[in-house]
Amino acid sequence: MTLIRRSFLLLLIVCLGCVAQSTSPDLNKKIERQVRSYYKIPGEVHLVVGVPSASSELPNYDSVVVTLDNGGKKQDLTFLVSKDRSSMMRVIKFDLNKDPFSETMSKIDTSGRPTRGAKASKVVVVNFDDFECPFCSRMHQTLFPQILKEYGDRVTFIYKDYPLVEIHPWATHAAVDANCLAAQNSDAYWDFADYVHANQREVSNEKTPAARTDALDRLTMLQGQKHNLDVVKLQSCIKAQDDSAVKASMKEAEAIGVEATPTLFINGQKIDGAVPISEVRSALDGALKDANLPVPEHAAVASAPTSK
């Protein structure tokens, strides 16, 4: 019996060895070239082509996983390669029992964040914001006051942090200061956000990085005084510059596909960039209808006069 067992194990190892060697370097190269070309993947991103295995999707195809490694950030893409190795395709399978928008919203932590509009609504707008971003300023002024006036009684608005630190050097400091205000008073947070987004140049025009952060700290203290906050507590928070919450928000954003600012999620539906107000309205109206909530009436847009 022991001899039979050993013979079986030896045969299994030999078979597994055959499978492991079934991916030829030539096939690997072909797959890599197709993936790089189609997805426009630069040379510095390392690609690893996995070992083909029998596909459960199509009988005449094998499944192959291609791993993209960009400096430690890895992503797996699954492809189907024909048995004769003459063609490859990618099939995306959707689970119709799941709501992708709801799944996205479930990954966004809004606990403790300041809110505007309806205190508790079935429709929630989350904006990943950067205080130094000019496009964020444009989106902010679209949301407040116009969109807030139209939807504020039936939609909840929440901001989260996503400072683009590579190009906006004072954005993280502004986010930390804003969160210091939010820890004591939501209105103070929103007043700070309104002011900074409307007056970005006031901060950017300061001559040195230290002068810019000092300007932000002064604005923060002014809001603290305006809203009768605990000044000692606020000063301590500003001085500490604890950016752990900001970094956690950034990590969360990247996990749901945020790459730039502003990025809105309206009940999970993603909107990239400072889009026209009509696009925001359309997404909000759709979310309200899905939630069986009334849609506000919009004033008719005047048509442009015809030229004579």
C-alpha positions in Angstrom: 0.0 0.0 0.0 2.9 2.4 0.8 4.5 1.7 -2.6 1.2 2.4 -4.4 0.8 5.6 -2.4 4.3 6.7 -3.3 3.8 5.9 -7.0 0.6 7.9 -7.0 2.3 10.9 -5.4 5.2 10.7 -7.9 2.7 10.6 -10.8 0.9 13.6 -9.3 4.1 15.6 -9.0 5.0 14.8 -12.6 1.6 15.9 -13.8 1.8 19.1 -11.8 5.2 19.7 -13.3 3.8 19.4 -16.8 1.1 21.9 -16.0 3.6 24.4 -14.5 5.7 24.2 -17.7 2.7 24.5 -20.1 3.1 28.3 -20.2 5.7 29.0 -22.8 7.9 32.2 -22.8 6.5 33.0 -26.2 2.9 32.9 -25.0 3.8 35.0 -22.0 5.4 37.6 -24.3 2.3 37.7 -26.5 0.0 38.1 -23.6 2.1 40.9 -22.1 2.3 42.8 -25.4 -1.4 42.6 -25.9 -2.2 43.8 -22.3 0.4 46.6 -22.5 -0.9 47.8 -25.8 -4.6 47.7 -25.0 -4.4 49.2 -21.5 -1.5 51.6 -22.4 0.6 50.3 -19.6 4.0 52.1 -19.3 7.3 50.1 -19.2 8.0 50.8 -15.5 4.9 48.8 -14.5 5.9 45.2 -14.1 3.6 42.5 -15.5 3.5 38.9 -14.4 1.6 36.4 -16.5 0.2 33.5 -14.4 -0.1 29.8 -15.3 -3.2 29.0 -17.4 -5.9 26.9 -15.7 -9.1 25.4 -17.1 -11.8 28.0 -17.4 -15.1 27.6 -15.7 -16.6 30.2 -18.0 -15.9 28.7 -21.5 -14.8 25.1 -22.2 -12.4 25.9 -25.1 -10.5 28.5 -23.1 -8.1 28.6 -20.2 -8.0 31.3 -17.5 -4.9 33.4 -17.1 -4.3 36.0 -14.4 -2.0 38.9 -15.3 -0.7 40.8 -12.3 0.3 44.5 -12.7 2.8 45.7 -10.1 3.4 49.4 -10.0 5.9 50.0 -7.2 4.1 47.6 -4.8 0.6 48.5 -5.8 -0.7 45.4 -7.4 -3.8 44.7 -9.6 -4.9 41.4 -11.0 -6.6 41.1 -14.4 -8.1 37.8 -15.5 -8.2 36.8 -19.2 -9.4 33.8 -21.2 -6.9 32.3 -23.6 -8.1 29.8 -26.3 -6.8 26.3 -26.1 -5.0 26.7 -29.4 -3.4 29.9 -28.1 -4.6 32.0 -31.0 -6.8 34.4 -29.2 -7.4 36.1 -25.9 -10.3 37.9 -24.4 -11.5 39.4 -21.1 -15.0 38.6 -19.8 -16.4 40.8 -17.0 -19.0 39.0 -14.9 -21.6 41.0 -13.1 -23.5 39.8 -10.0 -27.0 41.1 -10.6 -27.9 40.4 -7.0 -25.6 43.2 -5.8 -26.0 46.9 -6.2 -22.6 48.4 -7.1 -23.5 51.9 -6.0 -24.6 50.6 -2.6 -21.4 48.6 -2.3 -19.3 51.7 -3.0 -21.2 53.8 -0.4 -20.6 51.1 2.2 -16.9 51.5 1.8 -17.1 55.3 2.6 -16.9 56.1 6.3 -18.9 59.2 7.0 -19.1 58.9 10.7 -18.3 62.1 12.6 -18.0 64.2 9.4 -19.8 67.6 9.3 -23.0 67.5 7.2 -25.0 70.1 5.3 -28.5 69.9 4.0 -30.9 67.3 5.4 -29.7 65.8 8.7 -30.6 62.3 7.6 -31.5 61.5 4.1 -31.7 58.4 1.8 -29.6 60.4 -0.7 -26.1 61.3 0.4 -23.5 63.3 -1.5 -19.9 62.6 -0.6 -17.3 65.0 -2.1 -13.6 64.1 -1.9 -12.1 67.6 -1.7 -8.8 69.5 -1.9 -8.8 73.0 -0.4 -6.0 74.1 -2.8 -7.6 72.7 -5.9 -9.1 75.4 -8.3 -11.5 72.8 -9.7 -12.7 71.9 -6.2 -13.3 75.6 -5.7 -15.5 75.6 -8.8 -17.4 72.5 -7.6 -17.8 73.9 -4.1 -19.4 77.0 -5.5 -21.7 74.9 -7.6 -22.8 72.9 -4.6 -23.0 75.9 -2.3 -25.2 77.8 -2.5 -27.1 76.8 -5.6 -27.5 73.0 -5.3 -27.9 73.3 -1.5 -30.8 75.8 -2.1 -32.5 73.3 -4.4 -31.9 70.0 -2.6 -30.9 70.9 0.9 -34.2 69.8 2.4 -33.9 66.3 1.0 -30.2 65.6 0.4 -27.2 65.3 2.9 -23.9 66.7 1.8 -20.6 65.5 3.3 -17.0 66.4 2.5 -14.0 64.0 2.9 -10.3 64.8 2.4 -8.2 64.0 -0.7 -5.4 66.6 -0.9 -3.2 66.2 -4.0 0.0 66.5 -2.0 2.3 66.3 -5.0 1.0 69.5 -6.5 -0.8 71.3 -3.7 1.6 71.8 -0.8 -0.7 73.5 1.7 -3.8 71.4 1.0 -3.1 68.9 3.8 -2.5 71.6 6.4 -5.8 73.2 5.4 -7.6 69.8 5.7 -6.1 69.3 9.2 -7.1 72.8 10.3 -10.6 72.3 9.0 -10.9 69.0 10.9 -9.8 70.8 14.0 -12.8 73.1 13.6 -15.1 70.2 12.7 -14.2 68.4 16.0 -15.9 71.2 17.9 -18.5 72.7 15.5 -19.8 71.7 12.1 -20.8 75.2 11.1 -17.3 76.4 11.8 -16.0 73.7 9.4 -18.3 74.8 6.6 -17.6 78.5 7.1 -13.9 77.7 6.8 -14.5 75.6 3.7 -16.6 78.4 2.1 -14.0 81.0 2.8 -10.9 79.0 1.7 -12.5 77.8 -1.5 -13.6 81.4 -2.4 -10.2 82.9 -1.4 -7.5 80.3 -2.4 -5.3 83.1 -3.8 -5.2 84.9 -0.5 -3.3 81.9 0.9 -1.3 81.0 -2.3 -0.1 84.6 -2.7 1.8 84.4 0.6 5.5 84.5 -0.2 6.7 81.4 1.7 5.3 78.0 2.7 5.4 79.0 6.3 3.5 82.2 5.6 0.8 80.2 3.8 0.3 77.8 6.7 0.3 80.7 9.1 -2.4 82.3 7.1 -4.5 79.1 7.3 -4.0 79.0 11.0 -5.2 82.6 11.4 -8.3 81.9 9.4 -8.9 78.8 11.5 -8.6 80.8 14.7 -10.9 83.5 13.4 -13.6 80.8 12.7 -13.0 79.4 16.2 -13.6 82.8 17.8 -16.6 83.5 15.6 -18.3 80.2 16.7 -17.2 80.5 20.4 -15.1 77.4 20.3 -12.6 76.3 23.0 -9.7 78.4 21.8 -7.0 76.5 23.8 -8.2 73.2 22.5 -8.3 74.5 19.0 -4.8 76.0 19.2 -3.5 72.7 20.5 -5.1 70.8 17.6 -3.7 73.3 15.0 -0.2 73.0 16.5 -0.3 69.2 16.6 -1.1 69.0 12.8 -2.2 65.3 13.2 -2.8 64.3 9.6 -3.7 60.6 10.3 -7.4 61.2 9.6 -6.6 62.9 6.4 -4.3 60.0 5.3 -7.0 57.5 6.2 -9.5 59.4 4.0 -7.0 59.4 1.2 -6.5 55.7 1.5 -10.2 55.1 1.5 -10.6 57.3 -1.5 -8.0 55.4 -3.5 -9.7 52.1 -2.6 -12.9 53.2 -4.4 -11.1 54.6 -7.5 -10.6 58.3 -6.6 -7.6 59.6 -8.6 -8.3 63.4 -8.8 -10.4 66.1 -7.3 -13.1 66.9 -7.0 -14.8 63.5 -7.0 -18.4 63.2 -6.0 -20.3 60.1 -5.0 -24.1 60.5 -5.1 -25.4 57.4 -3.4 -22.4 55.7 -4.8 -22.6 57.0 -8.4 -19.3 58.6 -9.2 -18.9 62.0 -10.8 -15.4 63.1 -11.7 -14.3 66.7 -12.0 -16.0 70.1 -11.9 -18.8 69.1 -14.1 -21.7 71.4 -15.2 -24.4 72.0 -12.7 -26.9 70.2 -15.0 -24.9 66.9 -14.6 -25.0 67.2 -10.8 -28.8 67.9 -10.9 -29.4 64.9 -13.2 -27.5 62.5 -10.8 -29.3 64.0 -7.8 -32.7 63.7 -9.4 -32.0 60.1 -10.4 -31.0 59.2 -6.8 -34.1 60.9 -5.4 -36.3 58.9 -7.8 -34.6 55.7 -6.9 -35.2 56.5 -3.2 -38.9 57.4 -3.9 -38.3 60.9 -2.8 -39.7 64.0 -4.6 -37.6 65.8 -7.1 -37.4 69.6 -6.8 -38.7 71.8 -9.6 -36.0 73.5 -11.6 -36.3 76.9 -13.1 -36.4 76.8 -16.9 -33.0 77.6 -18.5 -33.4 80.6 -20.8 -32.4 79.8 -24.4 -29.7 81.8 -26.0 -31.0 84.6 -28.3 -30.9 83.8 -32.0 -28.5 85.9 -34.0 -29.9 88.1 -36.7 
